[in-house]
Amino acid sequence: MRRKALSLIVTGLLMVLPAASQVFETIPLPPAQKTGGMPVMEAFQLRKSQRSFSAKEITPQQLSNVLWAAYGVNRPEGLRTVPAAKEWYEYDIYVMKTDGWYLYEPKSHSLQKMGNEDLRAYGGTQDFVKVAPVILVFVADFDRMTGTTDEIRVFYSAVDVGYISQNVYLCCASEGLATIVLGQVDKAKAHEVLKLRPNQRVILSQPVAYPGQ
């Protein structure tokens, strides 16, 4: 009887453990380049959505810069490059690459490898998406948004992903990279392959690549 009870407890714990429990490897990113770069007004001028991508891999430095711009820590107290209601910071950024899929960890500015599978086919429903060597998937964790209603959670998660995706746009403009934010994602399938918990919601995706011909 005790063994059965213990088994049920262990099973329950495994069901609620965060995705970090599945980490195979933690990969430090190069420090983000926080000085220099393109003047912000020039980045605004060049910011655009593109649907033609090169399959050429972007550099680790470029990926580091994009992720830090999107959601990195920019102050000693742990605040980020984007605002967040009540400092919930409810977003996780999953990174789909040719060699596997990863979770961005802002505090250590690292990638946590979650699996070796190439999941880019689940990053969007259009054919052009799969060419990009990197696809960012923005996942809102409603469990972090405590003390409020689902209506408010939906509203603020929609607001917050706008800040994140626009930062990616501007960083890509500065880096000479192509990107587009996508709502056309099979969210149920992406939720499944990313092994998300019930209260984690796939909201948008955003491929990042060199421009295609």
Secondary structure, 3 states (H helix, E strand, C coil): CHHHHHHHHHHHHHHHCCHHHHCCEEEECCCCCCCCCCCHHHHHHHCCCCCCECCCCCCHHHHHHHHHHHHCECCCCCCECCCCHHHCCCEEEEEEECCEEEEEECCCCEEEEEECCCCHHHCCCCHHHHHCCEEEEEEEEHHHCCCCCHHHHHHHHHHHHHHHHHHHHHHHHHHCCEECCECCCCHHHHHHHCCCCCCEEEEEEEEEECECC
